[in-house]
Amino acid sequence: MLLENLREKIRDNFKTFRESKGLSQGAMAEKLGCSQSKVQSIEYGRQTPSPEDLVMLAKLGLDVHWLYTNEGEMLYSREVMKQEVKALIDLLEPFVE
């Protein structure tokens, strides 16, 4: 039940974000570097965004915490986004050759 509620929240919030950016599913897929069918699967609640998708969504300005919880603001401020992306890059850097 908890997982189902989370999937619904992600599904609804993902679509809200995409529409707020004025993007079609195909255009969102291009931005994320994935297929349109994956975007559809996320919006239908059959799939959740991958870690790579989450990084790209954050780069587009989405507050990933909002995506999962619906708490706070949907969009990051540019300064917060820069800090969070830098922290994520620093965290992942040891795993990149």
Protein Blocks (a to p, Z undefined) as FASTA:
>chain_A
ZZmmmmmmmmmmmmmmmmmnopafklmmmmnopafklmmmmmnopaccdfklmmmmmmno
pafklmmnopajfbdcfklmmmmmmmmmmmmmmmpZZ
